[in-house]
């Protein structure tokens, strides 16, 4: 397999895993009330789940190990 093919496969795998994992992580954040509470320093006006980067990290780590 050529280098660009493995890089493309890793990128596609990371994208698909991220699409599948992120909703699960958001549901966990809602279930356990892991929110970022707005205050005068924040831009958002409602509570926002704080675990958005976890899904991205897990999908990146799995796709990196697979390739």
C-alpha positions as CSV (number, residue, x, y, z in Angstrom):
1,X,0.0,0.0,0.0
2,X,1.3,3.4,-0.9
3,X,1.9,6.1,1.7
4,X,-1.0,8.3,0.4
5,X,-3.4,5.4,0.4
6,X,-2.6,4.6,4.0
7,X,-2.9,8.2,5.0
8,X,-6.2,8.5,3.2
9,X,-7.4,5.3,4.9
10,X,-6.4,6.6,8.3
11,X,-8.2,9.9,7.7
12,X,-11.4,8.2,6.5
13,X,-11.3,5.8,9.5
14,X,-10.8,8.7,11.9
15,X,-13.7,10.6,10.4
16,X,-16.0,7.6,10.5
17,X,-15.0,6.8,14.1
18,X,-15.5,10.5,15.1
19,X,-19.0,10.5,13.6
20,X,-19.9,7.4,15.6
21,X,-18.2,8.2,18.9
22,X,-19.1,11.9,19.3
23,X,-22.9,11.4,19.9
24,X,-22.1,8.7,22.5
25,X,-19.8,11.1,24.3
26,X,-22.4,13.9,24.2
27,X,-25.0,11.5,25.7
28,X,-22.6,10.6,28.5
29,X,-22.0,14.3,29.2
30,X,-25.7,14.9,29.4
31,X,-26.3,11.8,31.6
32,X,-23.6,12.8,34.2
33,X,-24.2,16.5,33.9
34,X,-20.7,17.4,32.7
35,X,-21.5,20.9,31.4
36,X,-19.6,24.1,30.9
37,X,-21.8,26.6,32.8
38,X,-22.0,30.0,31.1
39,X,-20.8,33.1,33.0
40,X,-19.7,36.6,32.1
41,X,-16.4,35.4,30.5
42,X,-18.1,32.9,28.1
43,X,-19.8,33.4,24.8
44,X,-22.4,30.7,25.0
45,X,-25.7,31.4,26.9
46,X,-26.7,27.8,27.7
47,X,-25.0,24.8,29.2
48,X,-22.7,23.0,26.8
49,X,-21.3,19.5,27.2
50,X,-17.6,19.6,28.0
51,X,-16.3,16.4,26.4
52,X,-16.2,17.3,22.7
53,X,-12.5,16.7,22.4
54,X,-12.7,13.2,23.8
55,X,-14.4,11.7,20.8
56,X,-11.9,13.4,18.5
57,X,-9.0,12.1,20.5
58,X,-10.3,8.5,20.6
59,X,-11.0,8.4,16.9
60,X,-7.5,9.8,16.1
61,X,-5.8,7.4,18.5
62,X,-7.6,4.3,17.1
63,X,-7.0,5.3,13.5
64,X,-3.3,6.0,14.2
65,X,-2.9,2.7,15.8
66,X,-4.7,0.9,13.0
67,X,-2.5,2.4,10.3
